[in-house]
Each structure stands twice: as structure tokens, then as C-alpha cells.
Amino acid sequence: MVKHYVNEVGTDLVLDTGYVIATATEQYIKYKDPAGNTGSWSADLFSSYSQLAGATGTYLLKHTLESTDLTIPGEWRFHAYVGAVDGTWLGEMVKHEIFDTFE
């Protein structure tokens, strides 16, 4: 697994929902940082192969990290959030360890 670090810039955070989300009217990535703070980042629909669905299509959300996104080291938690005319959904929660510089 690749390590990711505090204040990393330009890396694409991609979350697989396992559902076709091409008709989404709103989408973002919700997060909970190691200090317990919660929030969300804007996300774009992303078409590629979905391991959860076992197919290629619009199943994924992508957010490109900015220097102000991952601000503290520790375990971060992420959820894909998708809203459409017929409902709203959360993807599976993903946990990822973010390391301090030089770790």
C-alpha cells in the first residue's frame, strides 16, 4: 500500500460506490479526521472499473487533494456521498492512515 502524508497535494482520492451514479445531482466525499472533526470535499463523477460492481462505468467519486485537506497525521475515515432525484446514498466507509512528514 502506498503511504500518504500530511498536506499532500495533487493526489486523487477515488472512492468506489459500487453503484451506477451517472445521474447524481450532488456528490462529495465526507471525512472524519483523527481529531474527530468532520466535513466534506467536493468530488467529481469518475468513470472507470469498479471492483465493487465488477464492471466499468460511472461508479466512482474523485477529489484531488489540496494542501489544506489532510492537515493532521493519523487514521482518516472517508465516505462517498451521492444525491440524486430518487434518493441519497453513502458508499462503504474507508479508513486510511495519513503519515507525518519523514515517517
Buried (B, 14 or more C-beta within 10 A) or exposed (E): EEEBBBBBEEBEBBBBBBBBBEEBEEBBBBBBBEEEEEEBBEBEBBBEEBEEBEEEBBBBBBBBBEEEBBEEBEEBBBBBBBBBEEEEBEBEEBEBEBBEEEE
